[in-house]
Amino acid sequence: MSLLYINWNVNPEIVNILGVSVKYYGLLFLSGLVLCFNILKMIYKKENLSTQAHDALFSYALIGIFAGARLGHCIFYDFDYYSQHPLEIFLPIQRGPDGAYHFTGFAGLASHGGGIGLMIMLLIYARKFKIPLMTVLDAIAIVLPLGGVFIRLANLMNSEIIGVPTNVPWAFIFHQVDDLPRHPAQLYEAISYLIIFLFVYLIYKKDIFKIGKGFYFGISILLIFIMRILIEFIKVDQVEFEHGMSLNMGQLLSIPFVLLGLFFIIKSILDKGKMKTL
């Protein structure tokens, strides 16, 4: 029966050098940031923003996304464990049964926390380089869905954030989890985010809305988190306390982002209408 489905049994580790593991997750995470960074370079040039500000953006974004995503996972999804093991939050180690610490890499990043961390660092960045915060948020929002594509592909390589069992012809059997055909929820999100990126980038290229008014920030986070809410219905719960919840933690955390996105879309459309009447 398994021959009818896609058998997925990828080793998350690409290579191990002297005990240091190089994994698909880290490689894809970094690749996504680099690609987004280079697209932003073209946006910065078009918007007459300084090269110095663009060059500094990568460091601010990396710190914000990683720190926020890591803290988000530890606080929202596994607080009981990490409150007792704070050293493991930002160090790639874990204490084993023998009482010794072992290099494990970072297991657990939450996209909602990454979004919050990114916005905090962008506020600091905007003040540092004297760029309107809304201009920075709009520019970042154009490439944000593309970054999400790489993160979800990384989850696929890790056989994590899997879907519920199904019999659809494109089901994946994640052999590192079990032998059941399941929805490839990570792939659904990756494809959704790619479509969102192409849609938002097309609007930008057509110059329908100017950067700095909040439209790109609003439309990007609205579409991303609507898809997140919908796809969560066919995902396996990430943590035990989500069992039996009408909406899981990922969906609950997505609602404020959806409302925020709606606010900025409506505001930017109304502002554009006012400008036409002047």
N, C-alpha and C positions, 0 to 999 in steps of 0.2 A: 504493500500500500504506500510506503514512503516514497516509492519511485514516482508517484504522481505529483509529489510536491518538491520544493527546493530544499535540498539537504544542506544545511549550513553548519559547518564545523571548523571555522577559521580560528587559528591560534592568535589571540590578541597580541602576543609578543612577536615582534619582528626579529629581534636579535638580542642576545644577552652578552654584554661585554664586561668581563671581570665582575660579574654579579650585578651590573647595572643594566636594567631592562629597558629596551627601546620598544615602545608599544604603538600600535596603530592609533590609539586614542590621542596620545600626545602629538604624534606626527600630523594627524588630520586637524586637530585643534589649532596647532601653530600654522599649518598651511592655510586654513581658513582666514586667520588673522592677517597673514601676509598678503593674500589675494585682496581682501577687503581694504587693507592699507594702501595698496597700489591703485585700486579704483578710486579711493578717496583722494589720492594725489591728483587725479584728473579733475575731480569735483572741486578741490581746493583751488586749482589753477583757473578753472572756469569762473569761480566766484571771487577771484582776486584776493584769496587769503594767503598769508605768508607761508613760504616754504619752511621756515623755522618752526612755525606752529604745527605744520603737517608732520614734520620729522619727529616732533615731541609727542604727537598724538598716540603713537604705537605703545610707548611705555605707559602712559596714563591709562589707555584702554586695557592693556594686558593686566596691569595691577588691579584695576577696578573689576574686570570680568572674573579674573581668577579668585581674588580675595572674596568678592561677593558671592560667587558660585559655591565656593568651598564653605563659607560661613552659612550660606543658605541651606546647603545640604545638612550640615552638622546641627543647625538650629531647628529647621523645619521637619527634617526626616529622621534624625538619629540623635536627638539631644541627650537622651539617657546615657548613651555610650560615650559621646564626646565630652559631656560634662564631667565624666570620670577620667577621661584620657585627653586633656586639653593639648598635650604635647603633640598629638597626632593630627591636630587640625591643619597645621601649616607645615608639618614635616612629613616627608614621604616614607614614614616608618610605622610599624605596628608591633605592639608587644605580643609575643607568641606565648604558647602554653608553658614554655621553658622559662618564662620571665625575662628573656632577652628581647631586645628590639631588632626587627628585621626590616630591610628595605622592601617596601611593597608598592611604591608609587602612590598616587593619590586616587583613592577609590571613593567616588561620590562628589558630583558637582551638580548644583541646582540652577537651572536657567533663570528662574525668577530672582534668585539672589544675585546672579551675574548681572541681570538687568539693573537691579538697584545699585549694586556696586559700581557699575559703569556710569550711571547717572551722577553719582556722588563725585567720582573722579572727574567727570566732564565739567561739573560745576567749578571744581578747583582749577581745572585746565582753562576754562573760559575766562576766569578772573585773571589767571596768570598771563594769558596772551591777549587780553582785552578784546575778546571776540564775543558778540552777543550769544548768550547761552542757547537761544532758540536756533541760531544759525548752526551751531555745533551739533545740536540734537537732530536737526533736519538732515544734515550731511551724513551723520552716523546712521540715521534711520534708513537711508537709502540702501546701505550695504548690510544692515543688520540681519535681514532674512538670509542673505548669502552665508553669513557666519553660522547661522542656525543649521544650514544644510550640512556643513562640515561636521558640526557637533553631533547631529543625528546619524550621520554616516559612521562617525567614530563609535557611537553607541551600537550600531549594527555590527561593527567589527568585534565589539566586546560581547556580543550576544546578550545585551542588557536592554532594559526598558522594552520588553517584549509584549506582544499582544496576547489576547485570550485565544484559546483553542478555536479552530474553525476548519471548514472543509472546502474553502474557496481554492480554485486551482493554483493560485499563486502563493499559497501558504508556505511559510518557512518552517522547517523542523530544526530548531536550535538544539543540536545534539549535546552541547555543553550544559544545557538546562534540563531537557527531557526529550522524549521521542514523540511528542505530540505536534501535529501541524498547527501553526499559530499565525495570526495576523502579524506581518512585519511592520509593526507600528512605527518603528524608527524610520523605515523607508517611506511610509505614508507622510510623515512629518517632513522628511528631507525633500520629497517631491513638492509638497505644499509650499514649503519655504522658497524653493527655487522659482515656482510660479509667482509667488508674491514678490520676490526680488525683481523678476523680469517686468512685472506689471508696474511696480513703483518706479523702477529705473526708466521705463518707457515714458511715464508721466513727466519725470524730470527732464528727459531728453527733449520732449515736446514743449518744455518750458510752460506747462499749463499753470503751475503754481511756482512762485518764487521761494527760494530757500530762505528760512528765517521767520516764516509766518506760522510754522507749526504743523502744516498739512502733512509733510512727509513723515514726521514723527508720529502724528496721529494715525495715518492710514497704515503705517508699517506695524505698529504695536497692536492696532485693532485687529488686523487680519491674522497676524501671528498668533495672538492669544485666543481668537475665536477658533482657529484650527486646533490649537492646543486643547481647548475645552472639549471640542468634538471628538478628537482622536483619543482622549483620555478614557472615553466610554468603552473602547475596545482594548485598553491596556490592562495588563496585570497590575494590581496594586503594588506600589514600591515598598511600602512598609505595612506592618501588621495592623496598626491602629486605623488604617484606611478601610479595613474590611467592614462592610455594612453601611458605609457612609453614602448618602445620596450623591454628593459631590466629593471627590477626593481632594487631597491637599493641593495637587497641581491645578485643579479646576478652581478651587477657592482662591488661590493666589493669583489666578489669571483674571478674575473678575475686575479688580481695581485697574488693571492695565487696559482692559476693554473699555471701561468707563472713561479713563484718561484719554484713550485714543479717540473716542467719540467726541469728547469735549474739544480737543484740538482740531479735529476735522470740521466740526460745526463752526468753531471760532474763526478758522482760516477762511472758510467759505463766506461767512458773514462779512469778514473784513474785506474780502475781495469784492463783494457786492457793494460795500460802502465806497470803495475806491473808484468803482465804475460810475457811481452817481455824482462824484465830485467834479 
